[in-house]
Amino acid sequence: MKKMPTRDEVLQWITDNPTKSSKRDIARAFGIKGQARIDLKRILKELETEGHLTKRKKTYRDAEALPPVTVCRVRGADSDGDLFLEPAEWEGEDPRPTILFIAKKGDPALAEGDRALCRLTKVSGEDYAYEARLIRRIGTGPSKILGLFRAGSEGGRITPIDKGSDKEWRVLAGATEGAKDGELVEAEQAGPRSRMGLPQARITARLGDPTAAKAVSLIAIHQHQIPDEFPLDVIAEAEAAEPVTLGKREDLRELPLVTIDPSDARDHDDACYAHADDDPKNKGGHVVWVAIADVAHYVRPGSKLDMEARKRGNSTYFPDRVVPMLPEALSGDLCSLHEGVERACIAVCMVLDAEGNKLSHRFVRGLMNSPAALNYEEVQAGQDGRPNEKVAPMMESVIAPLYDAYAALKSARERRQPLELNLPERRIELDEDGKVISVAFRDRLDAHKLIEEFMVLANVAAAETLQEQKTPLLYRVHEEPSPEKLESLREIASASGFNLAKGQVLQTRHFNRLLAQAEGTEHEELMNITALRSMTQAYYAPEHIGHFGLALRNYAHFTSPIRRYADLIVHRALITAHGWGDDGLDAVAVDGLKETGEHISTTERRSMVAERDTTDRYLAAYLADRVGTEVEGAVSGVVSFGLFIKLDGTGADGLVPVKTIGREYFIHDRDAQTLRGEKTGLTLGLGQRVLVRLADATPMTGGLTLDLLEVDGRKLLQRPGGRSSAGTGRRKLVKKRTKAQKLKKKLARKR
C-alpha cells in the first residue's frame, strides 16, 4: 500500500476527478487496501463534517465545485443577449456560481426558469465560473409561488398570496434561503406534485416585510416577473449620453411647444402648439404641431439600452412607483421635454381645415425648448376663465389656439364616431408611508381630450407617412368583436331594455347608439362595462389591419417612445423613411418585427394585469377597516360560484359566494349570465342594483368578500351560518335516493 494521503491530497484529487468520487474510486487511486480503508473513511468523514465535502449516496464531491454533468436552471439573458444558468441545487457557502450557456446549432430555445441537464467546463479569468453545453432540456420552468413564509421546526410553509389559492406549500429545512417567519418570499415548485400531503417548494428570493411601505407594488413586480433593476452596463450607457446640438436638425426653439400632463407626471414625452392657418385658401383652418422626444437618438439599434428596452416592452405604472422602460438618466432627463431646456425631438406639423379634417402633414427632426410644463387642471382652469400666474400670460398666444384646434378636431371625431365608452379612471392617493388615504375617480376634462385628439392625429400621420413610403413598421391593431361576444352583448342589452343593431356590418357608431340609450339610466355602467368586454384586445403587428375602436384605417403608436417600445420602432421607421441618420430601422429589426410585436403585446398585457392587481390590493387595504359596513353597488359579473359586485364610491370589485345567497339552491345559466333560485325563481343578473355588507377584506391578495342583503330594493332572506338550507336539503335527498337504490340492488341479488 502507498502511504495514506493527506486531507489536502484527497480534496485535490476529488476536485481533479469529479466523476470518480466514490470511496472505492479514491481508495483505488491511492492504493489503499484492507484495514487502511478505515482511516480513509475517517478522513472523508472529517472533511464532510467540516463542510469541505458533501456526500451524495456513495460519492463525495467538493462542496464549492460543480460536477461535470449538472442539472441547471436558466436564470435569464443579460443585456448582450448571453444566456446564464445556475445550478439547480447548491450546498456551498459561497453564492451559486454563474454559468454561461454555449448554444450549438439545433439546441431548443431555453427560457427563464427552464431546467436543463448540462455538461460543464470550469473557466477562469471571466465573470462567470463555468461554461455549459446542453445535454437535454428537462422541462419548462417550475411553478412560481409568491407568498408568506411561516417558519417551522423543520423548514416551514408558504401561504400563497394569489386570489383563490388556498393550498400551502411545504419548504424543507435546506430550502428556506434563511427566510424568517412572516417574510414575503418568492419560491418555485421543488419536485413533482404529490397526491398525498402538501406540495414541496424551494425559496428562491426573500422580499422582506409584506406590511412595509410600498410592498404592494413590489408584490406585483415579482409576481408578474417585471424587470425592475437595470444592469450596470445599461445604466452606464444611459449616463454616458449627452445633450443634442442643433446640427442638421430643424430649429424649433422659437415655437412655444408646451407639455400638458398630469400633475404627478414622471416624464414628459410630448409637447404641442397650435395657431390659425394664415393661408387664405384654408379659411378657418388650423396648424397643429406635435413634438415627441427623440428617444431613437439615444437608444441605438442593437445597443445594450435597446435590448433592455425591448425586453421590458413598456413602462409599468403603480400608485407609488414607476418601473420605467429606460433608465432615469434618459426617461427623467435627456429624453424628457423639460421646461426651459433644449431637447431633441421628432415633430409633425399638421394642417387642418375648419371642420377638423387633416389636409396635409410633414415630419421633421428638430431641436426644441419648451417654455412651460403645464398640468391638465391649470390649463382647463385657464380656459374656464380662472388662469393662474403661469397660464395667464399664455392664454391668448398658446392656450386659446389649442382649444380652437381641438374644437375642429372634436367636430371631425363626431363624424368619425369612434367608440365612446364612459369608464372613469380611478385614482388612488397614498401618504408618505404608502397607506391609502383616498380613492376617487379622475375628472375627465376637455384638456385631457384635447391632448388625446392631438396624439391620435399624430399617430395617424405617422402610420400614413410610413405606409406611403412603404417603410416597415408596427401598427397598433384592434380587430372587430367576435360574433359570439356580439351576441352576448345583444342578449344583455335586450334584457336591459336596449337594442343593438343586427343583420348589418357592425360599426362603432352602432355601439355608441347603444351606450346613448343607456346613458342616465341605472344600466349605464353595466352597458359600458359589457361593451368593453365584448371588444378584442389591441396588439402590435407589422400587418395593416386597422383600429376598430378608434374607427381608423391607419394607426400606429408614435407619441410615447419613453414608455413604449412600439413608438421607438415607429420613430426609427420615420428616420429611415426620411434619411435622417444611421439610427433608423436596421435589417435585423425589420426581419424581427412580427416577433417584436408579439413580445411587446405580451409585456403590455403583463403590465396591465400587474397594475390591476396592485389596485385591487390597495383597495382591499383601504376597505379593511370598513368590514361590516353596508355599501351599494351593481352586479358586474356572474359565475357558477357567485356574483361579482362593483361597489359605488371606490369602484372596487368584491365577490358574493353563491353559498351565502338566500335560502335556496341557485342554478347558473352561463349563456344568460344569471343565477336562478330553484324554489323562488329569483334571478340575479348583470347590472342589478344591490346592497351588500363587506364581510372580509384581504389586502395581501386584494380579495373582497361580500354578503348580499338587497337586490333592486328587495331584502333577501339570510342563510343561517352561511350555508344553503336548500342546497343542504338537496344533498340529503340525493344521499337518501342513492342509499335506497343500493338497498334495492342488494335485495335483487339475494332473490
Secondary structure as UniProt FT lines:
FT   HELIX           7..16
FT   TURN            18..19
FT   HELIX           23..29
FT   TURN            30..31
FT   TURN            34..35
FT   HELIX           36..49
FT   TURN            50..51
FT   STRAND          53..56
FT   TURN            57..58
FT   STRAND          59..62
FT   TURN            63..64
FT   STRAND          69..77
FT   TURN            79..80
FT   STRAND          83..87
FT   STRAND          99..101
FT   TURN            105..106
FT   TURN            112..113
FT   STRAND          115..122
FT   STRAND          130..139
FT   STRAND          144..152
FT   TURN            153..154
FT   STRAND          155..160
FT   TURN            163..164
FT   STRAND          169..171
FT   HELIX           173..175
FT   TURN            177..178
FT   TURN            181..182
FT   STRAND          184..189
FT   STRAND          200..208
FT   TURN            210..211
FT   TURN            213..214
FT   HELIX           215..223
FT   TURN            224..225
FT   HELIX           232..239
FT   TURN            247..248
FT   STRAND          250..251
FT   TURN            253..254
FT   STRAND          258..261
FT   TURN            263..264
FT   STRAND          270..276
FT   TURN            280..281
FT   TURN            283..284
FT   STRAND          286..293
FT   HELIX           295..297
FT   TURN            301..302
FT   HELIX           304..312
FT   STRAND          316..317
FT   STRAND          322..323
FT   HELIX           328..329
FT   HELIX           330..334
FT   STRAND          342..352
FT   TURN            354..355
FT   STRAND          358..370
FT   STRAND          373..375
FT   HELIX           376..383
FT   TURN            384..385
FT   TURN            389..391
FT   HELIX           392..394
FT   HELIX           395..399
FT   HELIX           400..416
FT   STRAND          426..430
FT   TURN            432..433
FT   STRAND          436..441
FT   HELIX           446..468
FT   TURN            469..470
FT   STRAND          475..478
FT   HELIX           483..495
FT   TURN            496..497
FT   HELIX           508..518
FT   TURN            519..520
FT   TURN            522..523
FT   HELIX           524..534
FT   STRAND          539..541
FT   TURN            548..551
FT   TURN            561..563
FT   HELIX           565..578
FT   HELIX           587..591
FT   HELIX           593..623
FT   HELIX           624..626
FT   TURN            627..628
FT   STRAND          630..639
FT   TURN            640..641
FT   STRAND          642..647
FT   TURN            648..650
FT   STRAND          653..657
FT   HELIX           658..660
FT   TURN            662..663
FT   STRAND          666..669
FT   TURN            670..673
FT   STRAND          674..677
FT   TURN            678..680
FT   STRAND          683..685
FT   TURN            686..687
FT   STRAND          689..698
FT   TURN            699..702
FT   STRAND          703..711
FT   TURN            712..713
FT   STRAND          714..715
FT   HELIX           720..722
FT   HELIX           725..750
//
